[in-house]
Amino acid sequence: MDSLYTKQHIRDALDRAPSTPEEDMHWLSAAPPEVAARVRATLTTRRTPAAVLIPLVERDAGMTVLLTQRATTLKDHAGQISFPGGRIEPQDADAWHAALRESFEEIGLSSKLVEFAGYLPDHVVISGFRVTPVVGFVNPSYQLNIAAAEVHDVFEVPLDYILDAANHKSRQRKIGELTVDIHDIPYGERNIWGATAGMLMTLRTRLMQRRLPEHQAGMMPPS
């Protein structure tokens, strides 16, 4: 089990249901109303529902996050580090089942080895998708069958590494008239950025807000 977090602690930090479309762009709350309105108008021309699985692998040495590197031939987000996922199709009962289906199709991850943990707030991405992140606990006995047309590689990163602010690099990005602070998470020769890093930072924020009592006295990584 992870040195800082229990499964119950992680569950308690997550939502039990997906956010509503009106909550998608919660990160705009600090912007002036007129700027927020223009940014919303820019980003809401096409918002295709999608879901990703944030897989937390239950390793003996501590939880890890399972990530993929997308194939360079894809139309959207080619070559980027991402979570397994994709569009929510009509046959999907909900975002959770869509994330499980996509994870099986992309990397062969069996749904029998994934335990539901909860939801993070939806993320709207520039490519026009409204992405519902679903967190799941993954049995480390998994075996993968990677769909090479969609995924170039699969790797794990320790959750403690991702949550440690010392491993984050901040930068600013312009979205219309709004300047937002975003983070990259370099890991070896890879760089976790964009929506994937944003979801991980949201997970970090939720966990920091629900930190365990024994870590409240300075044992947690600084914000």
BELLIN-V496435 format. One record per backbone hydrogen bond with DSSP energy under -1.0 kcal/mol. NH is the residue of the N-H (numbers start at 1). CO is the residue of the C=O. E is the energy in kcal/mol with one decimal. If there is no record, write none. Layout:
BEGIN
nh={NH/NH}
co={CO/CO}
e={E/E}
END
This chain:
BEGIN
nh={10/11/12/13/14/15/23/24/26/28/29/31/36/37/38/39/40/41/42/43/44/48/50/51/52/53/54/56/57/58/59/62/64/65/66/67/68/69/70/71/74/79/80/82/86/88/92/98/99/100/101/102/103/104/105/106/107/108/109/113/114/115/117/118/119/120/123/125/128/130/131/132/134/135/136/137/138/139/142/145/147/148/150/151/152/153/155/157/159/162/163/167/168/169/171/173/175/178/180/182/184/185/187/190/192/198/199/200/201/202/203/204/205/206/207/208/209/211/215/216/220}
co={6/7/8/9/11/119/20/21/23/25/26/28/32/33/34/35/36/37/38/39/40/128/130/86/132/84/134/136/64/138/57/59/57/157/55/155/82/153/80/150/71/71/77/68/51/49/89/94/95/96/97/98/99/100/101/102/103/104/103/110/111/137/135/135/15/133/131/129/125/48/123/50/52/118/54/115/56/113/139/107/106/146/147/147/69/69/67/65/63/158/159/164/165/184/182/180/178/175/173/171/169/192/190/187/185/194/195/196/197/198/199/200/201/202/203/204/205/208/212/213/215}
e={-2.1/-2.7/-2.6/-1.0/-1.5/-3.0/-2.0/-1.2/-1.1/-2.2/-1.7/-1.8/-2.9/-2.3/-1.5/-2.4/-2.7/-2.1/-1.7/-2.2/-1.5/-2.5/-2.5/-2.7/-2.0/-2.7/-3.5/-3.2/-2.6/-2.4/-1.7/-1.3/-1.9/-3.3/-2.4/-3.1/-3.1/-2.8/-3.0/-2.4/-1.1/-1.1/-1.6/-3.1/-2.1/-2.4/-2.0/-2.0/-2.6/-2.1/-2.5/-2.7/-2.1/-2.0/-2.5/-2.7/-2.2/-1.3/-1.4/-1.7/-1.5/-2.9/-2.3/-1.4/-2.9/-2.2/-2.7/-2.5/-2.2/-2.2/-3.3/-2.6/-2.8/-3.1/-2.1/-2.8/-3.0/-2.5/-1.4/-2.3/-3.2/-1.1/-2.1/-2.8/-3.2/-1.4/-2.5/-1.9/-2.7/-1.7/-2.2/-2.1/-1.7/-2.7/-2.5/-2.6/-3.5/-2.1/-2.8/-3.2/-2.9/-2.9/-3.0/-2.2/-2.0/-2.3/-2.5/-2.0/-2.4/-2.0/-2.4/-2.4/-2.5/-2.4/-2.5/-2.8/-2.0/-1.1/-2.2/-1.6/-1.0}
END
